[in-house]
Amino acid sequence: MNTIGIRQLRKDMGDTLARVTAGESITLTDYKHPVARLVPVAHNDRYCVAMADRVPFLYCVPCGDIIGPALRPVSDLLATIGEHDTTHHQEDDQ
């Protein structure tokens, strides 16, 4: 995994995103301390956990919807995902 400083990312945003799109994972650093990772989204990745105001939430990659807070029991998260799939993505799987 390669690393790149935040200042360099600002300078070469297009090239960096092209590298990630091509499959490379890149660690972002601030004064040589890792602060974030840029990773390619797999074609079959439908949901991910992202942070907003230091709170993790469940995010739907294909439609961009925020599903809800991620700090819930797994059974609740799975039920929420199933409901979202049924109402928003039923035709995607056919």
Residue, then its C-alpha position, 0 to 999 in steps of 0.5 A: m500500500n502506498t502513502i501520500g501526504i495531504r498536500q500532495l493529494r491536493k496537488d495531484m487529486g486526479d492522478t491519485l483518484a485514477r490510481v485508486t480507480a485502477g485498484e490501488s489502495i493509498t494511505l493519506t498522511d498528515y505530517k507523516h501520520p496516517v489519517a485516512r485510506l483511499v480504497p477502490v470500491a468493489h463492483n459488488d460492494r453495496y453498503c459501507v460504514a462511513m463517518a460523519d461528525r465522528v459517528p459511524f453510519l451505514y451508507c448505500v454505495p449505489c444510491g448514496d442514501i444514508i441508511g442509519p447509524a451503524l452502532r446498532p445490533v447486527s440483527d437491526l442493521l441486517a433488517t434495515i439493509g433488507e428493507h432498503d434493498t426491497t424498497h430501493h434495489q429490488e430491480d437491481d438483482q433481477 
